[in-house]
Amino acid sequence: MSPDLAPPNAYAALLSDLKAQIRTAQTRAALSVNRELVLLYWHIGRVILNRQQAEGWGAKVIDQLSRDLKAEFPDIKGFSPRNLKYMQQFAAAWPDEQMVQQVVAQIPWGHNIILLQSLKDAAQREWYAQAAIQHGWSRNVLAHQIDSRLIERQGQATTNFDRALPASQSELARQLLKDPYNFDFLTLHDQALERDLEKGLLAHLRDFMLELGVGFAFVGSQYHLEVGGEDFYLDLLFYHLKLRCYVVVELKIGEFRPEYVGKMNFYLSAADDLLRHEQDGPSIGLLLCRTQNKVIAEYALRGVDKPLGVSTYELAGSLPAELQGNLPSVEQLEKEMEKMGSGENGE
């Protein structure tokens, strides 16, 4: 090795130490492949970081280290110069080994690279790492949640949960709702109706369920309830597996209005009487509006005994006028729904 890269004795000791760590990790990897791999990468990154800080080693050392490790362990991937630099950044981002063991070693290395590339704030990296563990997010889902600023939206809906739900449920329920919801997979024209919004969400049900979050099970759209001999239809009905309760979602194409609360309160009373089982929790309502004045929403929720939240949603930007004709029509969306099969009435 060229002397301008690093002191020969120091480099030899470094290489020998890393080889020993890699062999030890190989032995234990059968028990916990991912955890041991991430911890190994953290140890390698910490060694590189410490040597760079103490002895001023440059990028050429990483290139040489990559070649030597590949030569010693030809069957093991992950020792490219680029990945070694990620290991160094990883060790710098997570200086506490206990935190590495308890949190980030529980998610795959690819997830950790996304956290490194996307987030500068340590607290946000930890929040998304914990969420990925809790919800079992794939790498693509993690990237999507970061891009959609989930941490800024989680738990931000206007609700009365602290008054309308037991303490054991109110905080969990609050964290389940967001504001705003990100419907960037939809593009609606200015004259769109609420039925267009509903049909668009159903046509992109997978994206919609991803945005709602883990635990929501779709029951039906325009779900029929008969009350006092009259027919009523819930826009969207879900069941939340963790809260063990029904969630009624009403869609509004415009601004939140106080009178929406009264109608939702009625729907929740009916859902509790007609749908709720003994082991279920109180049904929860979510009013999804294009915009809301939070002060007005808070006043409207005062005195309401049914658990209810008000949130807004964001749509994709409007298409240029020359592309508007390419938008799917209501009839096309209906055909797409037919292909998806049954389920409009929750059967």
C-alpha positions, 0 to 999 in steps of 0.5 A: 500500500502507498505510504501516502494513504496511511501508516502501514502498521496502522493500516495492517492492524485496522485490516486485521481487526476488521477481518476478525470482526467479519469472521465473528459476525459470519458465525453469529449471522445464522441466528440473526442475519439482519441484526448482526449485519447492521451491527457489523456495518456500524462497527466498521463505520465507527472504526473508519470514522475514528481513524479518519478523525484521529489520523486524517485518513482520506477517501483513498483509504476507503478504496484500498480497504474495499479492495482488501476486504473483497479479496479476503471475503469474495463471497460477501457483498457490501464492501464497495467503497460506496457502502463503506462510506455509508457505514461511516455516515451510519456510525456518525449518525448513530453514535450510541451503540445501545440505540443501534442495537435497540432500534436501527439494527431491527430494520434492514440495511437498505432502510437505514440508507434511506434514513441517512439519505433523506433525513438530517435530524436525528430525532426524525430518523429515530421516529421513522425507524421506530415507525418502520419497526412497528408497522413493518414498512417495506423500504419503498413504503418508508421512503414514501412516508418520509417524502410525504412528511408523515411525521409532520402530519401524524396526530394533527387532525382536529378531534374531540377524542380526549373527551369522547374516548377512554384514556386508553384509546384516545391517544392511540386514536389521535395518532391514527389520524393525520392532517392533511391526508396526501392524495397525490395519486388523484387529480380532480378538476375544479368542478369535481363532485364528492362522488368523483372524490369517492370513486377516485379513492376507490379506484386507487384503493391500495394507495388510499389504504397506504395513506390511511395507515396500518390497521384499517380494513375496508368494509364498504362504500356507500354502506347502507343503514336503515334508520326509522324506515329510511335509507342512509348511506355512509361514504366509506366504512372501515374497521380498525383492527387495533382499536377494534372499532368501526371508522366512518369516513365522510368526504367533502369536496369543499370547506368544513362546515359546522353542520357536517358534525351533526350528520356525522354524529347521527351516523355514528349513533346508527353505526353503534346501534346497528353494526357494533358488537359487544367487544367493539369500541365506540365507532369513530368518525372522520370528516375529510374536507378540502380545507378547514378552519381549525377554530370553527372545527374545534367549536363545532366539536364542543359538546359532541359525545361521539368520537369525531375528527376533522382533517383536510386532504391534498390532491395532485396539482391540476393538469394542464388544460390540454390534458384534462380530456385524458382524465378518466371519466366517471364511467371509466372509473365505474368499470374499473370498480367492477373489475375490482369485484364486489364489496360496495355494500360490505358483503 
